[in-house]
């Protein structure tokens, strides 16, 4: 269990950092938020991988992805975050 948590954090750091580097513009996100972004992106990537490839149905659709799927998922989550937070700042 501890190994899973540590691996999720490490993958979260890598995926979140790469997503922030790939998406243009400046994101005002802290390092812990980058880790959370990567972890959520890992689960989004796992869900998309399950939907597209129907791979590993024994684990179900809610599973973490590998590093490539995590980066893709983190990019998607970051784009959604920018879109939602941008709307919120425009309304004020």
VENBELQUI-V111535 format. One record per residue. N is the residue number from 0. PHI is phi as a letter, one per 30 degrees, with the letter a starting at -180 (NA if undefined). Layout:
N&PHI + N&PHI
//
This chain:
0&NA + 1&d + 2&d + 3&d + 4&d + 5&d + 6&d + 7&d + 8&d + 9&d + 10&d + 11&d + 12&d + 13&d + 14&d + 15&d + 16&d + 17&d + 18&d + 19&d + 20&d + 21&d + 22&d + 23&d + 24&j + 25&c + 26&c + 27&d + 28&b + 29&d + 30&d + 31&d + 32&d + 33&d + 34&d + 35&d + 36&e + 37&d + 38&d + 39&d + 40&d + 41&d + 42&d + 43&d + 44&d + 45&d + 46&d + 47&d + 48&d + 49&d + 50&d + 51&d + 52&c + 53&h + 54&d + 55&h + 56&d + 57&d + 58&d + 59&i + 60&d + 61&c + 62&b + 63&d + 64&c + 65&d + 66&d + 67&d + 68&d + 69&d + 70&d + 71&d + 72&d + 73&d + 74&d + 75&d + 76&d + 77&d + 78&d + 79&d + 80&d + 81&d + 82&d + 83&d + 84&d + 85&d + 86&d + 87&d + 88&d + 89&d + 90&d + 91&d
//
